[in-house]
Amino acid sequence: MAVAALLGAVLLLGGCAPAPDMRPVQAERSKPVQRFDSFQSAASNGRWIVAGAAGGVIVASADAGASWTRHVLPQPSSIVAMTACPDGSFAALDFYKKVWVADAEVAAWTPRPLPSPSDVLALSCDPANRLWVAGAHTTLMVSADRGANWQRQDLGEDAILTSVQFIDERHAVATGEFGTVLRSRDAGASWQKAAPMPGEFYPYATLFIDGQTGWASGLAGVILATTDGGNTWAPQDNPSGVPIYALLKLGDRVYGVGAGGRMVTQRGGQWQRFEPGAHAVSQPVAGAALDARSLFVAGAGGALAVIKLPEPLTLAASLPRQAD
């Protein structure tokens, strides 16, 4: 009898307990950008900014990040790279072996399956608006019809490609695991293996600003530079002391976005610290150039920020003033 009475009391108390207040959860879920979004990629076509998250979410803004729209992709999906083509269209690389494509107004995202079973990590669009995907086993895939059909090249190396970039209409570079460097001089019809980066380097990001000059950033804050098209690489001092996850060209400057929200910029052949000010993102992973004076940074915790860069110092302003 005592046990039954105790059980009844417990049930009575449980029945009287107030229902949990779900309004904060519902309010968070109604936001276009949510604090649990882990953004891994970003791109801009000059009008729209887009960012892709690990949970299969893509957000887009047409007003420089003042407001956002949210698109949740069917699961499983995880966006690992994004690119904007010269015609303004977008593409997003899904780790689950597909590419999502959208027009220049980001009206909708359409899935395009990839023909390779290999894991994929890198995506770019060449000057002819062809999509390029790179990944494990030095696999390269190209599509001239926005992902409807793909041509696949397996280069036979046991390495993961982490970047592919077209420098101009004919010249391209792909880099990856174990310091792998691949070059093409015929618009990607064929690829040749160049001498590797030293120390079996694993590049997080690689950027060439012309056919000769480029940088690769990797583990432990190491930055390598080349001035001969990737034939040789040499380390450069990284004053931020942290890994750089994205390298971006804005006008005549190159910027690096790194761990802890730290940033660097190239000046006079050297890297210097750059302070993003109040718009710093604590855990940045990706970025995109918006114009010559602003860049977009995305990262974990739903972090999205547009960083305005200072006006360049003119020669006249940099000269010391003479006394009257």
Rosetta silent file (secondary structure, phi, psi, omega in degrees, C-alpha in Angstrom):
SEQUENCE: MAVAALLGAVLLLGGCAPAPDMRPVQAERSKPVQRFDSFQSAASNGRWIVAGAAGGVIVASADAGASWTRHVLPQPSSIVAMTACPDGSFAALDFYKKVWVADAEVAAWTPRPLPSPSDVLALSCDPANRLWVAGAHTTLMVSADRGANWQRQDLGEDAILTSVQFIDERHAVATGEFGTVLRSRDAGASWQKAAPMPGEFYPYATLFIDGQTGWASGLAGVILATTDGGNTWAPQDNPSGVPIYALLKLGDRVYGVGAGGRMVTQRGGQWQRFEPGAHAVSQPVAGAALDARSLFVAGAGGALAVIKLPEPLTLAASLPRQAD
SCORE:     score description
SCORE:     0.000 S_00000001
   1 L     0.000  -43.082 -179.910    0.000    0.000    0.000 S_00000001
   2 H   -62.647  -39.805  179.321    2.823    2.400    0.912 S_00000001
   3 H   -64.706  -42.119  179.721    4.564    1.716   -2.401 S_00000001
   4 H   -63.681  -39.692  178.627    1.363    2.340   -4.320 S_00000001
   5 H   -64.637  -41.523  179.358    0.822    5.605   -2.472 S_00000001
   6 H   -64.338  -42.358  178.901    4.369    6.734   -3.196 S_00000001
   7 H   -63.203  -40.290  178.735    4.002    5.865   -6.872 S_00000001
   8 H   -63.690  -38.472  178.749    0.746    7.772   -7.039 S_00000001
   9 H   -64.812  -41.379  178.945    2.380   10.809   -5.478 S_00000001
  10 H   -62.318  -45.045  179.774    5.226   10.701   -7.994 S_00000001
  11 H   -63.508  -38.383  179.153    2.789   10.447  -10.888 S_00000001
  12 H   -64.358  -43.837  178.420    0.737   13.297   -9.464 S_00000001
  13 H   -64.341  -40.627  178.937    3.782   15.524   -9.134 S_00000001
  14 H   -63.365  -38.364  179.827    4.907   14.606  -12.624 S_00000001
  15 H   -68.702  -25.215 -179.707    1.505   15.448  -14.003 S_00000001
  16 H   -86.570  -10.762 -178.265    1.633   18.825  -12.304 S_00000001
  17 L   -64.729  137.065 -179.323    5.062   19.725  -13.707 S_00000001
  18 L   -68.590  147.039  177.241    4.858   22.584  -16.224 S_00000001
  19 L   -67.515  143.424  179.768    5.499   21.801  -19.868 S_00000001
  20 L   -61.888  143.847  179.065    8.920   22.972  -21.075 S_00000001
  21 L   -80.585  107.785 -177.291    8.957   26.339  -22.786 S_00000001
  22 L   -92.766    2.355 -176.516    9.844   25.565  -26.414 S_00000001
  23 H   -61.769  -40.304  176.777    9.547   29.144  -27.607 S_00000001
  24 H   -61.830  -38.811  178.795   13.316   29.842  -27.537 S_00000001
  25 H   -65.589  -45.204  179.629   13.955   26.694  -29.576 S_00000001
  26 H   -64.106  -37.191  178.529   11.225   27.582  -32.052 S_00000001
  27 H   -64.549  -41.219  178.549   12.539   31.135  -32.316 S_00000001
  28 H   -64.536  -42.385 -178.251   16.042   29.867  -33.110 S_00000001
  29 H   -68.504  -20.295  179.183   14.724   27.453  -35.738 S_00000001
  30 L   -83.723  -10.172 -178.868   12.829   30.264  -37.446 S_00000001
  31 L   -75.329  144.623  176.683   16.001   32.279  -38.030 S_00000001
  32 L   -69.235  -29.703  174.977   17.569   32.167  -41.511 S_00000001
  33 L  -121.209  124.073 -173.051   21.026   31.829  -39.918 S_00000001
  34 L  -115.092  152.662 -171.544   21.198   29.623  -36.830 S_00000001
  35 L   -67.634  -19.274  177.930   23.876   29.338  -34.172 S_00000001
  36 L   -93.417    3.864  174.108   24.468   25.642  -34.844 S_00000001
  37 L   -69.445  127.567  177.586   25.172   26.238  -38.553 S_00000001
  38 L  -111.287   93.478 -175.569   28.767   25.271  -39.304 S_00000001
  39 E   -76.990  133.533 -176.551   29.637   27.097  -42.514 S_00000001
  40 E  -120.139   -7.564 -174.369   32.441   25.540  -44.563 S_00000001
  41 E  -156.033  159.542 -178.864   32.294   27.390  -47.888 S_00000001
  42 E  -157.281  157.044  176.903   31.320   30.681  -49.483 S_00000001
  43 E  -159.609  161.847  177.046   31.083   32.394  -52.868 S_00000001
  44 E  -147.502  141.793  175.468   29.870   35.633  -54.440 S_00000001
  45 L  -106.235   14.506 -179.359   28.890   36.659  -57.968 S_00000001
  46 L    97.125  -26.054  175.527   29.094   40.374  -57.205 S_00000001
  47 L  -112.609  -50.367 -179.528   25.400   40.681  -56.357 S_00000001
  48 L  -101.373  143.783  168.554   24.604   37.629  -54.251 S_00000001
  49 E  -110.609  135.964  175.850   26.628   36.126  -51.399 S_00000001
  50 E  -129.172  150.269  176.256   26.111   32.440  -50.602 S_00000001
  51 E  -140.645  139.911 -178.276   27.458   30.232  -47.815 S_00000001
  52 E  -116.045  142.292 -174.871   27.176   26.472  -47.382 S_00000001
  53 E  -115.548  161.245 -178.709   27.104   24.530  -44.116 S_00000001
  54 L   -63.033  -28.327 -178.356   28.040   21.035  -43.016 S_00000001
  55 L   -84.007   12.989  179.277   24.412   20.246  -42.202 S_00000001
  56 L    79.502   33.850  179.253   23.249   20.685  -45.790 S_00000001
  57 E  -114.884  138.723  172.513   22.151   24.305  -45.445 S_00000001
  58 E  -124.720  128.592  175.530   22.761   27.116  -47.940 S_00000001
  59 E  -114.118  151.808 -176.684   22.069   30.746  -47.054 S_00000001
  60 E  -140.241  146.056  179.199   22.028   33.633  -49.521 S_00000001
  61 E  -138.716  136.215  176.346   22.066   37.429  -49.281 S_00000001
  62 L  -110.530    8.364 -178.639   21.543   40.113  -51.922 S_00000001
  63 L  -130.222   43.649  175.805   22.164   43.069  -49.586 S_00000001
  64 L    58.229   35.765  174.804   25.773   42.532  -48.447 S_00000001
  65 L    86.542    4.606  178.688   24.785   40.325  -45.535 S_00000001
  66 L   -69.338  -34.094  177.087   22.123   42.593  -44.003 S_00000001
  67 L  -143.632  157.147 -174.155   19.487   39.865  -44.472 S_00000001
  68 L  -135.945  150.478  168.216   19.566   36.197  -45.455 S_00000001
  69 E  -112.710  148.175 -173.618   17.347   33.517  -46.955 S_00000001
  70 E  -115.982  133.133  176.234   17.742   29.891  -45.882 S_00000001
  71 E  -126.367  119.932  179.252   17.562   26.778  -48.070 S_00000001
  72 E   -99.925  119.441 -178.431   17.696   23.344  -46.426 S_00000001
  73 L   -79.895  153.956  174.019   18.830   20.596  -48.796 S_00000001
  74 L   -59.236  143.411 -178.347   17.457   17.040  -48.642 S_00000001
  75 L   -91.588  151.221    0.308   19.501   14.842  -46.317 S_00000001
  76 L   -81.914  139.928  176.323   22.121   13.547  -46.266 S_00000001
  77 L  -148.848  146.258  176.612   23.927   16.644  -47.531 S_00000001
  78 L  -154.612  111.945 -175.364   27.066   18.504  -46.473 S_00000001
  79 E   -84.210  120.745 -176.205   28.397   21.454  -48.467 S_00000001
  80 E  -111.543  -14.171  179.288   32.206   21.479  -48.533 S_00000001
  81 E  -158.817  151.366  177.141   32.943   23.966  -51.358 S_00000001
  82 E  -140.577  156.563  177.922   31.192   26.642  -53.414 S_00000001
  83 E  -151.145  154.064  172.242   32.018   28.649  -56.516 S_00000001
  84 E  -114.778  133.613 -178.613   30.581   31.403  -58.693 S_00000001
  85 L   -88.680  162.987  178.218   30.993   31.164  -62.462 S_00000001
  86 L   -57.524  -28.332  178.805   31.777   34.069  -64.813 S_00000001
  87 L   -81.671    3.052  177.792   28.137   34.000  -66.009 S_00000001
  88 L    94.164  -13.075 -179.582   26.994   34.608  -62.423 S_00000001
  89 L   -72.133  161.841 -178.441   25.655   31.126  -61.731 S_00000001
  90 E  -117.999  157.845  170.515   26.585   29.211  -58.583 S_00000001
  91 E  -143.158  145.839  179.071   27.591   25.657  -57.736 S_00000001
  92 E  -129.548  128.745 -179.232   27.942   23.920  -54.369 S_00000001
  93 E   -90.030  124.348  179.564   29.906   20.721  -53.824 S_00000001
  94 E   -99.886  128.862  178.945   28.197   18.162  -51.604 S_00000001
  95 L   -55.981  -25.908 -179.480   30.402   15.644  -49.776 S_00000001
  96 L   -85.677   40.589  165.726   27.762   13.046  -50.642 S_00000001
  97 L    58.773   49.742  170.872   29.003   12.979  -54.235 S_00000001
  98 E  -152.560  162.974  176.025   26.813   15.514  -55.937 S_00000001
  99 E  -120.285  133.342  174.936   26.910   19.135  -57.040 S_00000001
 100 E   -99.632  131.720 -178.093   24.045   21.559  -56.448 S_00000001
 101 E  -119.448  148.854  178.425   23.646   24.270  -59.097 S_00000001
 102 E  -144.093  154.206  178.526   21.731   27.556  -59.045 S_00000001
 103 L   -78.264 -176.523 -173.965   21.262   30.440  -61.450 S_00000001
 104 L   -67.154  -17.483  178.802   22.605   33.948  -60.906 S_00000001
 105 L  -102.329    7.137  176.383   19.559   34.912  -58.803 S_00000001
 106 L    52.874   43.139 -177.466   19.790   31.814  -56.570 S_00000001
 107 L   -69.015  -36.133 -179.149   16.166   30.957  -57.331 S_00000001
 108 L  -161.615  157.583  177.582   16.592   27.227  -56.585 S_00000001
 109 L  -111.861  124.550 -176.910   19.279   24.602  -56.043 S_00000001
 110 E  -112.653  130.086 -178.682   19.244   21.560  -58.343 S_00000001
 111 E   -80.342  142.262  174.091   21.262   18.391  -57.555 S_00000001
 112 E  -129.356  115.978 -178.862   23.627   16.840  -60.108 S_00000001
 113 E   -69.136  149.193  176.943   25.144   13.430  -59.233 S_00000001
 114 L   -97.614  148.041 -175.316   28.864   12.849  -59.680 S_00000001
 115 L   -84.705   -2.061 -173.608   30.160    9.783  -61.555 S_00000001
 116 L  -108.020  139.957  174.444   33.004    8.975  -59.167 S_00000001
 117 L   -78.834   -7.491 -177.315   32.877    6.961  -55.923 S_00000001
 118 L   -70.934  149.374  173.764   35.869    8.935  -54.627 S_00000001
 119 L   -64.440  145.753 -176.830   35.460   11.514  -51.877 S_00000001
 120 E  -121.883  142.242 -175.903   35.343   15.075  -53.224 S_00000001
 121 E  -133.326  -24.544 -170.819   36.718   18.243  -51.604 S_00000001
 122 E  -124.916  147.429 -178.067   37.372   20.964  -54.195 S_00000001
 123 E  -146.030  139.974  172.897   35.236   22.845  -56.708 S_00000001
 124 E  -153.848  168.401  177.903   35.872   25.664  -59.164 S_00000001
 125 E  -126.095  130.498 -175.473   34.478   27.185  -62.342 S_00000001
 126 L   -88.864  174.685 -177.568   36.755   27.998  -65.279 S_00000001
 127 L   -60.382  -19.089  177.684   36.553   31.007  -67.638 S_00000001
 128 L   -93.244   13.155  179.793   34.359   28.955  -70.022 S_00000001
 129 L    66.680   22.865  174.357   31.804   28.345  -67.216 S_00000001
 130 L   -87.404  140.629  178.048   32.766   24.683  -66.913 S_00000001
 131 E   -88.840  137.166  177.410   32.558   23.139  -63.457 S_00000001
 132 E  -122.833  132.727  177.627   35.589   21.308  -62.067 S_00000001
 133 E  -123.633  137.679  179.381   35.517   18.906  -59.108 S_00000001
 134 E  -132.978  152.968 -179.420   38.602   17.377  -57.464 S_00000001
 135 E  -169.007 -143.550 -174.542   39.071   14.852  -54.696 S_00000001
 136 H   -66.570  156.749  178.953   40.597   11.563  -53.583 S_00000001
 137 H    59.516   32.281 -177.503   42.904    9.449  -55.774 S_00000001
 138 H    45.189   47.115  178.286   43.816   12.635  -57.706 S_00000001
 139 E   -87.564  133.678  174.041   40.432   12.486  -59.411 S_00000001
 140 E  -125.407  135.342  177.782   39.347   15.426  -61.573 S_00000001
 141 E  -129.807  142.923 -178.682   35.888   15.789  -63.111 S_00000001
 142 E  -133.692  142.103  176.916   34.637   18.449  -65.523 S_00000001
 143 E  -132.882  130.658  178.409   31.170   19.388  -66.755 S_00000001
 144 L   -99.383    1.020 -177.585   30.357   21.788  -69.589 S_00000001
 145 L  -130.610   43.530  174.679   26.577   21.652  -69.010 S_00000001
 146 L    57.757   38.308  172.427   26.201   22.647  -65.352 S_00000001
 147 L    90.274    0.089  178.594   26.627   19.147  -64.024 S_00000001
 148 L   -67.901  -36.502  178.101   24.252   17.249  -66.305 S_00000001
 149 L  -136.071  147.746 -177.174   27.183   15.276  -67.742 S_00000001
 150 L  -131.452  144.029  168.100   30.714   14.754  -66.456 S_00000001
 151 E  -109.434  134.934 -172.737   34.055   13.703  -67.861 S_00000001
 152 E  -116.496  136.990  174.526   36.338   12.044  -65.343 S_00000001
 153 E  -125.107  121.674  173.732   40.122   11.872  -65.172 S_00000001
 154 E  -106.394  117.477 -174.067   41.881    9.611  -62.651 S_00000001
 155 L   -91.295    2.397  168.866   45.552   10.480  -62.493 S_00000001
 156 L    78.267   11.686  178.895   46.514    7.383  -60.538 S_00000001
 157 L  -102.073  140.911  178.658   48.083    9.022  -57.493 S_00000001
 158 L   -84.927   70.523 -178.116   47.093    8.039  -53.963 S_00000001
 159 L  -148.367  148.751  177.499   46.499   11.620  -52.866 S_00000001
 160 L   -93.760  125.038  174.823   43.526   13.842  -52.082 S_00000001
 161 E   -83.427  129.415 -177.384   43.275   17.025  -54.140 S_00000001
 162 E  -108.543   -6.979  177.733   42.187   19.956  -51.980 S_00000001
 163 E  -154.961  150.163  170.300   42.111   22.724  -54.597 S_00000001
 164 E  -144.744  128.886 -174.989   41.714   23.302  -58.317 S_00000001
 165 E  -139.538  133.444  171.365   42.089   26.764  -59.864 S_00000001
 166 E   -95.545  120.493 -178.832   42.056   28.127  -63.403 S_00000001
 167 L   -79.597  -37.183  174.363   44.498   31.004  -63.683 S_00000001
 168 L  -152.778 -164.204 -174.814   43.327   31.901  -67.191 S_00000001
 169 L   -62.927  -26.637 -174.507   41.603   30.225  -70.140 S_00000001
 170 L  -116.653  -24.913 -172.080   44.365   27.644  -70.623 S_00000001
 171 L  -104.599  131.823 -178.842   46.405   27.404  -67.437 S_00000001
 172 E  -141.788  156.107  178.536   45.240   25.600  -64.298 S_00000001
 173 E  -136.526  136.332  171.832   46.741   24.250  -61.083 S_00000001
 174 E  -124.479  137.655 -179.878   45.480   21.574  -58.691 S_00000001
 175 E  -130.131  160.516 -179.308   47.137   20.892  -55.342 S_00000001
 176 E  -173.613 -160.515 -175.490   46.653   18.358  -52.607 S_00000001
 177 H   -52.960  149.330 -179.677   47.892   15.837  -50.105 S_00000001
 178 H    61.730   26.358  179.048   51.609   14.953  -49.893 S_00000001
 179 H    71.497   18.916 -176.577   52.466   18.262  -51.565 S_00000001
 180 E   -61.267  132.734  174.974   50.913   17.163  -54.854 S_00000001
 181 E  -130.766  121.419  176.441   51.001   19.789  -57.614 S_00000001
 182 E  -118.008  140.171 -179.689   49.288   19.189  -60.971 S_00000001
 183 E  -129.492  147.761  174.419   49.374   21.661  -63.846 S_00000001
 184 E  -129.397  138.463  177.495   47.497   22.001  -67.112 S_00000001
 185 L  -117.543    8.555 -177.251   48.437   24.177  -70.065 S_00000001
 186 L  -132.155   43.112  176.687   45.599   23.100  -72.371 S_00000001
 187 L    62.107   29.255  176.238   42.441   24.141  -70.504 S_00000001
 188 L    88.510    3.004  177.552   42.364   20.933  -68.487 S_00000001
 189 L   -64.613  -33.807  176.064   42.512   18.479  -71.390 S_00000001
 190 L  -142.407  154.646 -179.414   45.658   17.017  -69.817 S_00000001
 191 L  -129.969  138.194  179.069   47.428   17.396  -66.478 S_00000001
 192 E  -117.888  141.115  179.208   51.115   17.015  -65.672 S_00000001
 193 E   -82.281  125.718  176.370   52.594   16.315  -62.269 S_00000001
 194 L   -95.637  174.074  175.646   55.059   18.973  -61.101 S_00000001
 195 L   -59.176  139.283 -176.346   57.653   18.668  -58.350 S_00000001
 196 L   -73.197  159.209  169.309   55.844   18.354  -55.002 S_00000001
 197 L   -64.670  150.904 -175.226   55.773   20.945  -52.278 S_00000001
 198 H   -68.128  154.258  172.078   58.391   20.173  -49.608 S_00000001
 199 H    68.139   27.518 -178.634   57.723   18.020  -46.563 S_00000001
 200 H    49.478   47.144 -174.397   54.679   16.192  -47.969 S_00000001
 201 L   -59.135  137.896  173.894   52.774   19.425  -47.385 S_00000001
 202 L  -108.330  106.378 -175.731   48.982   19.267  -46.925 S_00000001
 203 E   -83.427  125.572  170.292   47.506   22.501  -48.320 S_00000001
 204 E   -73.239  -40.565 -178.157   44.345   23.890  -46.771 S_00000001
 205 E  -146.639  147.279  176.156   44.187   26.567  -49.468 S_00000001
 206 E  -136.538  138.158  179.440   46.132   27.464  -52.604 S_00000001
 207 E  -141.686  126.672  170.408   45.931   30.677  -54.619 S_00000001
 208 E  -108.778  136.082  177.475   47.713   31.760  -57.797 S_00000001
 209 L  -101.373  -12.381  172.198   47.434   35.390  -58.892 S_00000001
 210 L  -160.351 -172.239 -176.112   49.150   34.745  -62.230 S_00000001
 211 L   -68.710  -12.990 -176.688   50.967   31.940  -64.007 S_00000001
 212 L  -114.215  -34.841 -167.765   54.050   32.278  -61.819 S_00000001
 213 L  -103.536  125.533  179.017   53.061   33.624  -58.406 S_00000001
 214 E  -158.173  168.289  178.878   51.145   31.632  -55.827 S_00000001
 215 E  -137.750  153.058  173.159   50.823   30.614  -52.182 S_00000001
 216 E  -135.481  133.307  179.592   49.697   27.534  -50.286 S_00000001
 217 E  -112.644  147.374 -175.699   48.706   27.497  -46.613 S_00000001
 218 E  -153.265 -153.093 -175.597   48.701   24.447  -44.381 S_00000001
 219 H   -58.821  150.052  173.246   49.237   22.852  -41.005 S_00000001
 220 H    58.849   24.620  177.523   50.796   24.727  -38.081 S_00000001
 221 H    76.759   12.516 -179.127   50.451   28.083  -39.825 S_00000001
 222 L   -73.568  135.242  172.732   52.942   27.255  -42.577 S_00000001
 223 E  -124.520  125.590  175.943   52.660   29.312  -45.778 S_00000001
 224 E  -106.161  148.703  179.919   54.626   28.332  -48.880 S_00000001
 225 E  -129.243  146.976  174.052   55.223   30.629  -51.848 S_00000001
 226 E  -130.154  143.905  175.574   56.204   30.025  -55.458 S_00000001
 227 L  -123.967   11.654  179.989   57.412   32.491  -58.083 S_00000001
 228 L  -131.181   35.429  175.331   58.029   29.988  -60.878 S_00000001
 229 L    75.017   17.016  178.540   54.606   28.506  -61.470 S_00000001
 230 L    96.716    6.234  175.876   54.870   25.833  -58.794 S_00000001
 231 L   -69.283  -39.980  177.652   58.203   24.298  -59.776 S_00000001
 232 L  -134.415  153.206 -179.475   59.697   25.293  -56.423 S_00000001
 233 L  -134.324  144.596  178.924   58.206   26.447  -53.129 S_00000001
 234 E  -135.816  144.137  179.820   59.711   28.296  -50.168 S_00000001
 235 E   -70.952  147.069  173.118   58.273   29.055  -46.712 S_00000001
 236 E  -123.076  148.100 -179.018   57.242   32.582  -45.792 S_00000001
 237 L   -66.185  133.134  177.579   56.821   33.966  -42.297 S_00000001
 238 L  -110.381  100.029 -173.970   53.225   33.951  -41.078 S_00000001
 239 L   -68.640  -13.456  178.426   52.930   36.657  -38.392 S_00000001
 240 L   -74.196  -27.053 -179.745   49.496   35.436  -37.300 S_00000001
 241 L    72.003   11.939 -177.973   51.000   32.208  -35.963 S_00000001
 242 L  -129.378  160.932  175.501   47.848   30.249  -36.840 S_00000001
 243 L   -62.517  140.918  177.292   46.716   28.061  -39.758 S_00000001
 244 E  -102.015  120.586 -173.570   45.287   30.010  -42.696 S_00000001
 245 E   -94.409  -21.555 -178.917   42.133   28.361  -44.047 S_00000001
 246 E  -142.434  138.200  174.856   41.318   30.647  -46.989 S_00000001
 247 E  -117.351  127.347 -173.053   43.411   32.763  -49.381 S_00000001
 248 E  -131.233  139.435  175.506   41.568   35.523  -51.239 S_00000001
 249 E  -103.319  123.170  176.551   42.563   38.035  -53.911 S_00000001
 250 E  -125.205  111.213 -176.594   40.931   41.450  -53.659 S_00000001
 251 L    60.017 -123.096  179.664   42.068   43.930  -56.267 S_00000001
 252 L  -100.918   15.263 -179.134   45.851   43.995  -56.097 S_00000001
 253 E  -117.593  153.757  174.172   46.002   42.511  -52.578 S_00000001
 254 E  -118.545  133.034  179.806   45.966   38.965  -51.202 S_00000001
 255 E  -121.294  148.751  174.422   44.398   38.214  -47.823 S_00000001
 256 E  -120.226  135.745  179.938   44.495   35.138  -45.621 S_00000001
 257 E  -111.262  122.928 -171.891   41.740   34.160  -43.178 S_00000001
 258 E  -128.920 -177.373 -177.884   42.894   32.008  -40.281 S_00000001
 259 H   -58.291  147.835  178.893   42.079   30.343  -36.983 S_00000001
 260 H    69.987   13.410 -179.530   40.817   32.508  -34.150 S_00000001
 261 H    77.899    7.773 -179.958   39.651   35.154  -36.606 S_00000001
 262 L   -77.263  146.360 -178.861   43.194   36.265  -37.350 S_00000001
 263 E  -132.426  153.417  176.050   43.965   37.640  -40.793 S_00000001
 264 E  -133.560  160.844  176.246   47.075   38.407  -42.817 S_00000001
 265 E  -141.568  150.942  179.731   47.759   40.313  -46.021 S_00000001
 266 E   -88.018  125.999  175.802   50.591   40.339  -48.561 S_00000001
 267 E  -144.050  122.357  177.800   52.581   43.563  -48.822 S_00000001
 268 L    61.578   33.087  178.932   55.949   43.929  -50.464 S_00000001
 269 L    80.605    7.594  179.507   56.465   40.181  -50.690 S_00000001
 270 E  -130.334  153.583  175.268   55.802   39.651  -46.975 S_00000001
 271 E   -88.626  136.855  177.601   52.795   38.696  -44.889 S_00000001
 272 E  -128.543  151.363  176.685   51.563   41.241  -42.356 S_00000001
 273 E   -65.268  142.340  174.378   48.859   41.071  -39.703 S_00000001
 274 E  -127.989  128.241 -177.782   45.533   42.613  -40.665 S_00000001
 275 L   -96.948  114.050 -178.697   42.989   43.524  -37.998 S_00000001
 276 L   -75.986   -6.551  177.020   39.389   42.976  -39.164 S_00000001
 277 H    73.885 -144.058 -173.560   38.031   45.018  -36.260 S_00000001
 278 H   -68.026  -15.895 -176.399   34.531   44.492  -34.901 S_00000001
 279 H   -93.310   12.906 -179.346   33.583   42.168  -37.757 S_00000001
 280 L   -62.771  140.420  175.738   36.094   39.455  -36.852 S_00000001
 281 L  -103.981  126.261 -171.505   34.772   35.881  -36.956 S_00000001
 282 L   -68.934  -32.100 -178.263   36.169   33.756  -34.127 S_00000001
 283 L  -129.179   63.517 -177.004   36.176   30.460  -36.029 S_00000001
 284 E   -73.137  145.333  178.546   36.422   31.316  -39.756 S_00000001
 285 E  -125.863  -33.285 -173.476   36.699   28.511  -42.277 S_00000001
 286 E  -139.750  163.399  177.806   35.863   30.069  -45.650 S_00000001
 287 E  -156.223  168.275  177.847   35.753   33.399  -47.418 S_00000001
 288 E  -150.484  141.423  174.713   34.916   35.120  -50.678 S_00000001
 289 E   -76.642  131.138  177.592   35.983   38.360  -52.328 S_00000001
 290 E   -96.090  -47.489  174.430   33.047   40.728  -52.787 S_00000001
 291 E  -157.548 -168.118 -175.660   34.831   43.610  -54.490 S_00000001
 292 L   -69.612  -11.817 -174.988   38.192   45.348  -54.301 S_00000001
 293 L  -128.071   11.829  178.027   37.422   46.753  -50.836 S_00000001
 294 E  -153.366  148.523  177.343   35.375   44.116  -48.998 S_00000001
 295 E  -135.929  159.216 -178.168   35.425   40.409  -48.292 S_00000001
 296 E  -113.779  135.232 -178.538   33.017   37.901  -46.787 S_00000001
 297 E  -126.331  137.697 -179.944   33.994   35.445  -44.056 S_00000001
 298 E  -133.326  151.440 -179.433   32.013   32.428  -42.829 S_00000001
 299 E  -165.507 -159.560 -176.835   32.618   29.888  -40.087 S_00000001
 300 L   -73.571  164.392  178.052   31.292   27.820  -37.205 S_00000001
 301 L    69.450   25.253 -179.162   28.546   28.907  -34.836 S_00000001
 302 L    68.187   23.805 -175.048   26.514   30.525  -37.618 S_00000001
 303 L   -81.102  122.409  175.476   29.209   33.158  -38.067 S_00000001
 304 E  -137.922  133.940 -178.151   28.891   35.331  -41.190 S_00000001
 305 E  -152.487  141.407  170.634   30.559   38.715  -41.636 S_00000001
 306 E  -102.433  123.527 -176.842   31.351   41.270  -44.329 S_00000001
 307 E  -107.765  120.436  177.272   34.691   42.950  -43.641 S_00000001
 308 E   -86.461  132.348 -178.867   35.345   46.373  -45.137 S_00000001
 309 L   -95.500  150.941  179.308   38.956   47.021  -46.025 S_00000001
 310 L   -68.299  153.739  175.822   40.686   50.383  -45.609 S_00000001
 311 L   -63.928  144.574 -179.722   41.252   52.575  -48.611 S_00000001
 312 L   -65.459  145.517  178.925   44.706   52.098  -50.150 S_00000001
 313 L   -78.245  117.969 -179.454   47.365   54.575  -49.097 S_00000001
 314 L   -77.639  161.641  179.928   48.211   56.773  -52.084 S_00000001
 315 H   -60.338  -42.003 -178.458   51.745   57.889  -52.831 S_00000001
 316 H   -63.611  -39.706 -178.646   50.874   61.515  -52.094 S_00000001
 317 H   -72.096  -25.035 -176.408   49.353   60.617  -48.741 S_00000001
 318 H   -85.222  -14.305 -179.974   52.327   58.471  -47.796 S_00000001
 319 L   -77.897  140.753  179.180   54.924   61.194  -48.371 S_00000001
 320 L   -66.525  141.010  178.877   55.939   63.217  -45.297 S_00000001
 321 L   -77.507  139.112  178.276   54.581   66.731  -45.233 S_00000001
 322 L   -92.540  146.036  179.601   57.136   69.503  -45.404 S_00000001
 323 L   -65.170  144.358  178.444   56.972   72.442  -43.076 S_00000001
 324 L   -69.507    0.000    0.000   55.599   75.635  -44.570 S_00000001
